[in-house]
Amino acid sequence: MSKLITRAAIVVAAVTLAAWVPLPSQGSCNSPKGCTMDAIYESYDMMHNGQMQRAMEEGQANIAAFHALKEWELRHSGAPVHHHS
């Protein structure tokens, strides 16, 4: 009886897992190296050709610009300005 319960639990777990795992789509990766390796190589290339550093710098500049805009809007809205310490 114990083996039957164990097998039933395995089947239930497999069916549950299969329901959560997406099936490959028409546009899915069919690279000989596999999609994971493509992503790894792309990240490696970006780190070594400067693209990743530029992307991080652009992101930091966007954040700084956003904060400056919010501060400007707050100063020109007539609302009291509260500075965080």
ChimeraX commands (.cxc) that place a marker at each C-alpha (Angstrom):
marker #1 position 0.00,0.00,0.00 radius 0.5
marker #1 position 2.88,2.34,0.82 radius 0.5
marker #1 position 4.44,1.87,-2.64 radius 0.5
marker #1 position 1.08,2.64,-4.27 radius 0.5
marker #1 position 0.76,5.88,-2.32 radius 0.5
marker #1 position 4.34,6.83,-3.20 radius 0.5
marker #1 position 3.74,6.14,-6.91 radius 0.5
marker #1 position 0.49,8.11,-6.82 radius 0.5
marker #1 position 2.30,11.02,-5.19 radius 0.5
marker #1 position 4.99,10.92,-7.90 radius 0.5
marker #1 position 2.34,10.94,-10.65 radius 0.5
marker #1 position 0.53,13.86,-9.04 radius 0.5
marker #1 position 3.80,15.77,-8.68 radius 0.5
marker #1 position 4.75,15.09,-12.32 radius 0.5
marker #1 position 1.35,16.22,-13.61 radius 0.5
marker #1 position 1.51,19.35,-11.46 radius 0.5
marker #1 position 5.02,20.14,-12.67 radius 0.5
marker #1 position 4.04,19.54,-16.31 radius 0.5
marker #1 position 1.20,22.03,-15.92 radius 0.5
marker #1 position 3.68,24.74,-14.85 radius 0.5
marker #1 position 6.42,24.07,-17.42 radius 0.5
marker #1 position 5.74,25.99,-20.63 radius 0.5
marker #1 position 5.83,24.08,-23.88 radius 0.5
marker #1 position 8.20,25.31,-26.60 radius 0.5
marker #1 position 6.61,27.89,-28.88 radius 0.5
marker #1 position 7.10,28.43,-32.60 radius 0.5
marker #1 position 9.68,31.14,-31.89 radius 0.5
marker #1 position 11.57,29.18,-29.27 radius 0.5
marker #1 position 15.32,28.77,-29.42 radius 0.5
marker #1 position 16.60,25.92,-31.51 radius 0.5
marker #1 position 20.28,26.74,-31.31 radius 0.5
marker #1 position 22.65,23.75,-31.37 radius 0.5
marker #1 position 24.31,25.12,-28.22 radius 0.5
marker #1 position 20.96,25.69,-26.52 radius 0.5
marker #1 position 19.26,28.86,-25.35 radius 0.5
marker #1 position 20.98,28.92,-21.98 radius 0.5
marker #1 position 24.42,28.89,-23.56 radius 0.5
marker #1 position 23.38,31.66,-25.97 radius 0.5
marker #1 position 22.36,33.82,-23.01 radius 0.5
marker #1 position 25.61,33.06,-21.20 radius 0.5
marker #1 position 27.69,33.95,-24.26 radius 0.5
marker #1 position 25.70,37.14,-24.83 radius 0.5
marker #1 position 26.24,38.24,-21.22 radius 0.5
marker #1 position 29.95,37.40,-21.46 radius 0.5
marker #1 position 30.28,39.42,-24.67 radius 0.5
marker #1 position 28.43,42.39,-23.15 radius 0.5
marker #1 position 30.74,42.38,-20.13 radius 0.5
marker #1 position 33.84,42.37,-22.29 radius 0.5
marker #1 position 32.87,44.81,-25.06 radius 0.5
marker #1 position 31.64,47.58,-22.73 radius 0.5
marker #1 position 27.92,47.27,-23.49 radius 0.5
marker #1 position 27.06,46.22,-19.95 radius 0.5
marker #1 position 29.02,49.10,-18.39 radius 0.5
marker #1 position 27.33,51.59,-20.75 radius 0.5
marker #1 position 23.90,50.15,-19.94 radius 0.5
marker #1 position 24.54,50.47,-16.19 radius 0.5
marker #1 position 25.79,54.05,-16.59 radius 0.5
marker #1 position 22.73,54.95,-18.69 radius 0.5
marker #1 position 20.48,53.40,-16.05 radius 0.5
marker #1 position 22.16,55.40,-13.27 radius 0.5
marker #1 position 21.83,58.60,-15.35 radius 0.5
marker #1 position 18.12,57.86,-15.88 radius 0.5
marker #1 position 17.60,57.39,-12.14 radius 0.5
marker #1 position 19.42,60.65,-11.37 radius 0.5
marker #1 position 17.35,62.50,-13.99 radius 0.5
marker #1 position 14.15,61.04,-12.56 radius 0.5
marker #1 position 15.04,62.19,-9.03 radius 0.5
marker #1 position 16.02,65.66,-10.31 radius 0.5
marker #1 position 12.70,65.96,-12.18 radius 0.5
marker #1 position 10.70,64.91,-9.12 radius 0.5
marker #1 position 12.59,67.41,-6.97 radius 0.5
marker #1 position 11.99,70.17,-9.54 radius 0.5
marker #1 position 8.27,69.29,-9.72 radius 0.5
marker #1 position 8.02,69.35,-5.94 radius 0.5
marker #1 position 9.78,72.73,-5.70 radius 0.5
marker #1 position 7.53,74.26,-8.35 radius 0.5
marker #1 position 4.27,72.78,-7.09 radius 0.5
marker #1 position 4.01,75.09,-4.12 radius 0.5
marker #1 position 4.05,72.17,-1.71 radius 0.5
marker #1 position 6.45,72.31,1.21 radius 0.5
marker #1 position 9.74,70.54,0.49 radius 0.5
marker #1 position 10.84,67.93,2.99 radius 0.5
marker #1 position 14.46,66.83,2.77 radius 0.5
marker #1 position 15.34,63.39,4.06 radius 0.5
marker #1 position 18.33,63.15,6.34 radius 0.5
marker link #1:1,2 radius 0.2
marker link #1:2,3 radius 0.2
marker link #1:3,4 radius 0.2
marker link #1:4,5 radius 0.2
marker link #1:5,6 radius 0.2
marker link #1:6,7 radius 0.2
marker link #1:7,8 radius 0.2
marker link #1:8,9 radius 0.2
marker link #1:9,10 radius 0.2
marker link #1:10,11 radius 0.2
marker link #1:11,12 radius 0.2
marker link #1:12,13 radius 0.2
marker link #1:13,14 radius 0.2
marker link #1:14,15 radius 0.2
marker link #1:15,16 radius 0.2
marker link #1:16,17 radius 0.2
marker link #1:17,18 radius 0.2
marker link #1:18,19 radius 0.2
marker link #1:19,20 radius 0.2
marker link #1:20,21 radius 0.2
marker link #1:21,22 radius 0.2
marker link #1:22,23 radius 0.2
marker link #1:23,24 radius 0.2
marker link #1:24,25 radius 0.2
marker link #1:25,26 radius 0.2
marker link #1:26,27 radius 0.2
marker link #1:27,28 radius 0.2
marker link #1:28,29 radius 0.2
marker link #1:29,30 radius 0.2
marker link #1:30,31 radius 0.2
marker link #1:31,32 radius 0.2
marker link #1:32,33 radius 0.2
marker link #1:33,34 radius 0.2
marker link #1:34,35 radius 0.2
marker link #1:35,36 radius 0.2
marker link #1:36,37 radius 0.2
marker link #1:37,38 radius 0.2
marker link #1:38,39 radius 0.2
marker link #1:39,40 radius 0.2
marker link #1:40,41 radius 0.2
marker link #1:41,42 radius 0.2
marker link #1:42,43 radius 0.2
marker link #1:43,44 radius 0.2
marker link #1:44,45 radius 0.2
marker link #1:45,46 radius 0.2
marker link #1:46,47 radius 0.2
marker link #1:47,48 radius 0.2
marker link #1:48,49 radius 0.2
marker link #1:49,50 radius 0.2
marker link #1:50,51 radius 0.2
marker link #1:51,52 radius 0.2
marker link #1:52,53 radius 0.2
marker link #1:53,54 radius 0.2
marker link #1:54,55 radius 0.2
marker link #1:55,56 radius 0.2
marker link #1:56,57 radius 0.2
marker link #1:57,58 radius 0.2
marker link #1:58,59 radius 0.2
marker link #1:59,60 radius 0.2
marker link #1:60,61 radius 0.2
marker link #1:61,62 radius 0.2
marker link #1:62,63 radius 0.2
marker link #1:63,64 radius 0.2
marker link #1:64,65 radius 0.2
marker link #1:65,66 radius 0.2
marker link #1:66,67 radius 0.2
marker link #1:67,68 radius 0.2
marker link #1:68,69 radius 0.2
marker link #1:69,70 radius 0.2
marker link #1:70,71 radius 0.2
marker link #1:71,72 radius 0.2
marker link #1:72,73 radius 0.2
marker link #1:73,74 radius 0.2
marker link #1:74,75 radius 0.2
marker link #1:75,76 radius 0.2
marker link #1:76,77 radius 0.2
marker link #1:77,78 radius 0.2
marker link #1:78,79 radius 0.2
marker link #1:79,80 radius 0.2
marker link #1:80,81 radius 0.2
marker link #1:81,82 radius 0.2
marker link #1:82,83 radius 0.2
marker link #1:83,84 radius 0.2
marker link #1:84,85 radius 0.2
view
